[in-house]
Every structure is written in structure tokens, then in C-alpha cells.
Amino acid sequence: MEEKIQKLISQTGYCSRRNAEKLILQNRVFVNNQLATIGQKASFDDEIKIDNQILKKAEHIYYAFYKPKRVVCTREDNFNRKKIIDFFPKKEYLFPVGRLDFNTTGIILLTNDGELANKLIHPKFQIERTYLVHTNGDLSDEQINFANKNVIKLNNEINSRQIIKKKATNKYIVKLKQGSNHHVKRLFDHFQIEVLDLKRVQFASINLANLSLGQYRKLTPKEIKYLKKLTNAKAKTNLAVD
């Protein structure tokens, strides 16, 4: 299957799509001995060279990571803060699947599989995320029931869809199938309640079991197979609805 050349390069794990575009503009990328151009289509059946080195399709790797506080989920940071990729071997080009806020802890996946990563964070695939929320006040039963009707609009966006369950005093389990910026915090802000601590305890079927803060592990073949099966099944469902 042919893809844009910058996308193919990023799929190998060589660099990000943005950096691949820079390499192309610097005339460092060749396809079948011809200078590559931005947006050019190619496949892994073609010979792709960067700096005269043949590019090989990398084996996909998948990690689950227990993100600590005060860590950013970007590959680059202008403020010299600790980055999520700093915890991993530098030889592996990885990118996070979505993001967690600077002071949010919990499970996040990292991979070099751009296709699966994009599916897992795309809203149409409705991948469930589960959070443990510690607040400075309690929601009433009426407020919880209202929130679970999925009629709340955050910042005039589409309706926020969630399931909120009370776990203990000032503690809640929140399940989301969306991933907008500061979603959980904005949800509780709607009821004038402040989120004091936020931890994502599960993403799809992947949880924090056997992980400590700052630790990571490779996903098992069974877990990888499930994630691919999950996104493929939802893709078929979306096509049927369309």
C-alpha cells in the first residue's frame, strides 16, 4: 500500500513525520534513486534512502508506562522539563499514544506503530479510559446522575460522554471514551469542584498492574492482538453506521 513518503519514514521509527518533512526539504531523502518530494507516494517495496542509507521497516514495539507527575508527554519541550521519552532507551524512536497532563499520573502507551496509535486516540474508535479522581468536594447523587446523562457541554464543545461512580469521600472513578484537553478537570469544574489529584488507571484493556511510578513494560502479544482487534472491530462498526 502506498503512503506519503513522510508517513512511511515515521512508520519505520526513524523520526517523526514532521522531521521526515524536514529531511525531504533538505534533499536528504531519495526514492528509487530519485530525489523525494513532500507528499510523494511510495511503499516499502520501493528503495528509500536517507543520507545514502537504505531505510528498513522497523519492527513495531509497544510499551505501557506508569507516568509520574511533572513529566510532559511531548518528544520536545522548550522549558527543559522531564519528557516521557527520557525514561526509554534513546535508540528506540517512540511516541506516546495521546497524552496525560503535566501533573497527571497513570497509564500511557508508547509505540512506533503510527497506524495503531492514531486509531487508539481517534474519537470515532471510542477507546475507553478510566481515571481515579481525588477532589476537594463531593458530587451529590443528583449531580452524578446528571453527568451520566451525557448532556454536559464543555467549552461549547460536543456533549461530554462519561460514567462517574463514587468510590469514597471525595474520590471518584470516571470512564471516558473521549480525550479532549483537561477533560476530567473541566468536567468537575462544571460543578465548581476542584480536582486535586488525577490518575489514569486503565487505557482500553491495559492497566497499572505490576508497574511502579516511572516504570514501563512491553505489551504482551495477547494485549497487542486485543488492541488491534478492538480498533478493527470498531472501524467495521463505524463503516456500518456510515
N, C-alpha and C positions, 0 to 999 in steps of 0.2 A: 504494500500500500504506500502510495506516495504522500509525503507531507512536506510542508515548508522546511527548507534546509535548516533554518534556525531552530525549529522544533525538533528535528531529528538529532541535532547536536546536543540539545538539552536532554533528550531522552537517553542518551548514552551515559549521562552523568558527567560529561566533560566540563560543562559550565551551564549557567542559566541561559534562558532564551535571550534575555537582554544582552548578556555578554557575548553570546553567539552572534548577535546582530553587529556588535562592535567589531568582532573578528572579521566578519564578512566585509564591513565597510573599510577595514584596514587592509583588504585584499590578501588575507591570510588563509582563506578557505577556497578549495578547489573541488569541483565535482567532475569526475572523469577527465581530469587534467584541464578542465576549463574553469576560469575564474567564476566563483559563485556570486550571485546577487541576492539581495534581500527579497524574500518571498518566493524564490525559485523552488520548484517542487523536485523532490528526489526520494529515493528509498534506500534501504540498507543493501539492496542489490547493486547500487552504484558505489563507485570508489570515491570516498570523501576523504580529503586530506586537509589537515590544519598544520601550518608551518612544516609542510612536506612530510608529515607523519600520518599514516593511514588511520582513520578513526574506526574503532571497533565498537560494536554494540555491547554495552556493559551488561553484566548480569544484574538483574533487579535485586535490590536489598530493601528490607523493611524492618524498622525498629519501633518499639514502644518505649517512650521516655517519660519519667516522672519529673516534670518541670518544677524547679524551685521558684520561690519569689525572686524578684529583681533580676529576671532574665528575659531578654527580648527574643521574639520568635522570627526575627529577620536575619538574613545572612550578613547584612552590613548595618552598622549603626554609627551615626555621626557624633554620638555622645560618649563613645568608648565604654558602653555598658557590656556586661556579660551577655554573650549570644548563645543561643541554644546549640549552635553547631560547634561551639568551643568544647563541648563535652564528648565529641566524637573524633575518631581518627581523621586527620587532615587529608589523608589520601582518598577518603570517600567523599564524593560530592553528593550531599544530601540536601533536601529542603523539607521544611515542616508541612504537614497536611493541615492547612488552616493556621490558626494562631490562638494563643492564650495571652491575655493582658499581662503587662509587666509584673504585677503583684498577684496574679492568679497562679495557683499551683495545679498540678494534676497531670493526667494522661494526655499525651500528644504523640502522634505518629510522625516518623520521618522516613523518607524513601528517596530513591532516584527514579521511581516509576511515575512519570508525569501524568500518564493517562489515568491510572487508578487514583492518584492524588486529586486530580481535577474532578473526577466523579464523586469522590467522597465528600468534597466540600461544596459541590454544586447544589443549590436549593432544590432542584427537581428530584434529586435522589433521596431526600428526606432521611438522611442518616441521623440516628438518634444520639444525642449527647446527654449525659447525666451529670448533674452538679450537686455538690453538698454546699449549702449556703448558710453562713452564720450572720445574723442580722442584729441590729440594735433594738428591735422591737418585734412583736408578734403580729401576724396577719390574723384577722378574725375568720371564722368559718365562712362568713358571707363573702369576704374578700377572696378567699381561696376558691370558692365556688365560682365567683365572677371571673377570676383569672382563667380558670379552667374551661370557660365557655368560649375562649379564643376570640373575644371581641375587642380586646385592648389594642389600640394602635400606638406604637412607639415612634415619636417624632414624625407623625403623619405618614408612617410607612404602612405596609400591608399588615393585616392583623397578626399579632404575636400569637403563635400556637405553642402551648406548653401544658404540662401536667405538673402541678405543685402538690406535694404531700408534706404535711408537718411531721418532723422526726422527733423533735423535742422542743423545749422552750427556746425560742429564737433560732431554731435550726430547721432547715427545710431540704427536701430532695426536689430538684427541678429537672424535668426532662424536656429537652428541646429538639426540634427537627429543623431548626434554623440556626444560623451562626452570624448574626449581624453584630456590629461593633458594640461592646459593653452591653450585650443583650440582657443578661441576668440583672445587672445593676440598674439598668433603665426600667426593667420590669418592676423591681421593688421600689424604685423612685416614684413610680406611678401611684403608690400607696403611701408616699412620704416615709418610707422605711429605708435605712441605710444598710448596705451590705458591708460587713466588717471583714469577712474572710470568704474566699471563693475557691473551691477545689473541684476540678472536673475528675470524677471518679470512673467514668466509663465513656468510651467513644465506640459506637457500634457494639461489637462484642468484646472489645479489648478493655481490660480494667487494670487496676494498680497492683494486682496480686503479685507477690514476690519481688516488688520493687520498692526501694527506698528513695528519698529525695535525691535527685541528681543521678540516679542510676538508669540504665537502659538495658534492653534485651532484644534479641532478634525475635520477630514473629515466627511462630511455628508454621510449617506448611499447611496445617489444617486451618489456622487463623487466616492465612493469606488466601487460601481457597475460598473460605467463607466470605471474606470481603469482596472478592471478585464475583462470586456467585450472587451476593447481595446487590451489588450495583448493576449487574447484568439483568437480574430479575426485575429491579425497579425500572431499568431502561425499557424493558419489554412492556411493563405496565403502563409507563408514560406514553409509549407508542400506541398502545391500545386505546388509551383515553383520548389522545390526539386524533 
